[in-house]
Amino acid sequence: MREKWTDERVQKLKQLRLEGKTAYEIASELGDVSRNAVIGKIHRLGLSSPGNKKSSRPVTMPTYSFHKK
C-alpha cells in the first residue's frame, strides 16, 4: 500500500524541494512514493523549482509577418 501525504511527509517534501533536490531524489528519500507522485504534489502545492534554470526562461512565440511585398 502506498503511503499517504501526511503533514510530516509534506513538510519533508517542502524542505527537500527548498534544498534543490530533484523529484527523483525526493521520492527516494521519502520512500514508497513515485517520482510522478512527487511531481504532482509539488505542482498541487504550487512549489517553484528553485534550482531549475530551464523553467525560469520565458516562453516566446514566433512572430509572423503576413505583409505582401
C-alpha positions as CSV (number, residue, x, y, z in Angstrom):
1,M,0.0,0.0,0.0
2,R,1.2,3.5,-0.9
3,E,1.9,6.0,1.9
4,K,-0.4,8.9,2.2
5,W,0.7,12.5,2.2
6,T,0.8,13.1,5.9
7,D,1.7,16.6,7.2
8,E,5.2,15.3,8.1
9,R,5.8,13.9,4.6
10,V,4.6,17.2,3.0
11,Q,6.9,19.2,5.3
12,K,9.8,16.9,4.3
13,L,8.9,17.3,0.6
14,K,9.0,21.1,1.0
15,Q,12.3,21.0,2.9
16,L,13.9,18.8,0.2
17,R,12.5,20.9,-2.6
18,L,13.9,24.1,-1.0
19,E,17.3,22.3,-0.9
20,G,17.1,21.9,-4.6
21,K,16.5,18.2,-4.7
22,T,15.0,16.6,-7.8
23,A,11.7,14.8,-7.8
24,Y,13.6,11.5,-8.1
25,E,15.8,12.3,-5.1
26,I,12.8,13.4,-3.1
27,A,10.9,10.2,-4.0
28,S,13.9,8.1,-3.0
29,E,14.3,9.9,0.3
30,L,10.6,9.7,1.2
31,G,10.3,6.0,0.1
32,D,7.2,4.2,-1.2
33,V,6.3,7.1,-3.4
34,S,6.9,7.5,-7.1
35,R,8.7,10.4,-8.9
36,N,5.4,11.2,-10.6
37,A,3.6,11.4,-7.3
38,V,6.2,13.9,-6.0
39,I,5.9,16.0,-9.2
40,G,2.1,16.0,-8.8
41,K,2.3,17.0,-5.2
42,I,4.8,19.8,-5.9
43,H,2.5,21.1,-8.6
44,R,-0.6,21.0,-6.4
45,L,1.3,22.8,-3.6
46,G,2.4,25.5,-6.0
47,L,6.1,25.0,-5.2
48,S,8.5,26.6,-7.6
49,S,11.6,24.9,-8.9
50,P,14.4,26.8,-7.2
51,G,17.4,25.1,-8.8
52,N,15.9,24.6,-12.3
53,K,17.1,27.4,-14.5
54,K,15.3,26.0,-17.6
55,S,11.9,26.8,-16.1
56,S,12.8,30.4,-15.4
57,R,13.3,31.1,-19.1
58,P,10.3,32.9,-20.6
59,V,8.4,31.1,-23.3
60,T,8.4,33.1,-26.6
61,M,6.1,32.6,-29.5
62,P,7.3,33.0,-33.1
63,T,6.0,36.1,-34.8
64,Y,4.9,36.0,-38.4
65,S,4.5,38.8,-40.9
66,F,1.8,38.5,-43.5
67,H,2.5,41.7,-45.3
68,K,2.6,41.4,-49.1
69,K,5.6,42.8,-50.9
